[in-house]
Amino acid sequence: MSITNAQIRMKEIELEILKLKQDTSTNHDESILSLEKEKQEIMYKNFNNLSSYDRVKLARFNERSNIYE
């Protein structure tokens, strides 16, 4: 999985988690934990051993977190 695809999938997971947290009709704790674990695995697999090119690409990514968020 490329870094861009990993970032997109992580964003999708975050949105799924938010939807589950907003739905108070049922308990979604197991689903949320599963999604958070998947997100952590994606982060570890894709961001653990970055090449120099990937580090620069990630640093210049427009939607990354910054100091003002």
N, C-alpha and C positions, 0 to 999 in steps of 0.2 A: 504494500500500500504506500503510495507516495505521500509526502508530507501534506500536500494540499488536500488529498482525499482523506487523510487522517484528521485534518482540521475540520473538514466538512462533516465527517462522521461524528466527531466529538461535539460539534455544534448541534447536530441532530439529537444526540443523546441528551445534551443539556436541555433542549426544548422538550423532549419526552419526559424528563424528570420534572420539569416545571409543570407540565400538564398533569402529571400524576399527583404532584403535591397540591395542586389547586383542586383536584377532585376529592372532596371530603366525604363522598357517599360510601366509599369502601376503603379498606386498608391496603395500601400499595407498598408497604415497607420492603417486602421481598423483591418486588420489581425494581424499586428504586435502588436497592443495594446491588442488584444484578447489573443494572445499567451503570452505576458508579464503578463497579468492578471492571466492566467492559471498557469504560473510558480510561481507567488507570492502566489497563493492559495495552490499549492503543498508544497511550502516552509513552509507556515504557518501551514498547517495541519500536516506535517510530522516532522518538526524540532522544533515546539513550546514546546512540552512536551516530551523530550527525557529521556529515562531511562539511568542509569549509564552505562550499557553495550553498548547502542547505541552511547553514547557520545564517549566512547573509540573507538568503531568501526569506527565512523566517523573521529575521530582524526587520526587514523592510515590508513585511506583510501589513497591509493597511488596517485590517480588523483585529490585530493583536492588542492585548491590553497595554495601557500606557500609564504613566504616573498620575494622570488626572482622573482615572477611573476608580 
